[in-house]
Amino acid sequence: MDKQKEAAQHKELIQKLVEYQNVSNIIAYSDGSKNEKTNNLGAGVFCTINFNTNNSESLSWNLGLNIEVFNAELFAIEKAFKIAFERITKFTKNIWIFSNSQAAI
């Protein structure tokens, strides 16, 4: 599937998730990357409950030089799960973790 089609499907899914604001869906995006100029690796997570700005958090970590991008992706996914689980309440319906790393999944 091409990227435009995937993006359209993702947008449709997210619109369905936030359609019912009384349902608490935890949604997290994770990413690991390498700065090609410095060779430094990092990881980031954006976590939100129904894309409410009062319930959203963006975090990043500097992972240094001694790991591979694959490890940075795994690190970010692990952090996304931990952050999501910390946000679980009795109202939580689903937890959605999105990653762009097919190899890490």
N, C-alpha and C positions, 0 to 999 in steps of 0.2 A: 504494500500500500504506500502511495506517495505521501510526502509530508503534508501537503495541503489537505488531502483527504483525512489524514490522521488528526490534524489540527481542527478541522470542522467537526469530526466525531467527538473529539475531546471537549470542544466548546459546547456541543449539544448535551453531553453528559453532565458537565458542570452546571449548565442552566437547569437541568432537571433536578440536580442535587440541591440547589439553592431556591428552587421554586417554592418549597414548603419551609418557610422560616421557623416554624414551630418544631421541626425535626432537626436534631443536632447531628450534623455530619462533620466529622473531623477530616480535613483535607490537607495533605502535606505534599510538597514538591521537594525533591532532593536532587543535588547535583554535585559532582566532583569535577575538578578541572585543573589544568596545568597552564601556568603562564609561560609561553614559549620563549619570552625574552629572558626571564630570570630562572626558569625551570622550577619555580616554586609551585607547590601543589596546595589546593584548598578545597574546602567542601562547604556547601551551604544548604539550608533548609528554610522553606517558608511553610508555616503551619497556620491554619485558620479554622474557625468554626463558622461554616456557611458564608465565608467571605465577609464577615462582619469586621469592620476595621477595629472595633474595640476588643475583638477576640482573635487578633492576628499577630504573628510574631515572625521575624526574619532573623536568622542566625547564621554566622559564618565562622569557619575555623581555618587557621593557617596550619598546614600539615608539614611544611618544610620541604626538603629536597630529596629525602631518602626513601620515598615510596613511589609506586606506579599510579597512574590515573585510575586504573581498575580499583585499587585499594581506596583511593579517595572517594570513588563512587560508592563502594561498600560502606565506608565510614559514614557518608551522608545518609544512606538508606537506614543504617542502624540508628543514627541520631533521630531521623524522622520518626521511626517506630517508637523510640523512647519518649520523644516529645509528645507524640500523639497519645501514648498510653498515660502520660501524666495528666492529660486533659480530659480523660474519660470521666463522665458523670452518669448519673442514673438516667439522664435524658439522651445520652449518646446512642444513635442508631447504627451508624457505620463509620469505619475508619478507612479512608482512601489514601494510599501512598502512591505517588506518581514519580517515576524515574525515567530518564532518557537513556539509561544504560541497559540494553537488552542482555549484554553479557553478564552483568551483575545480578540480574534477576534469574 
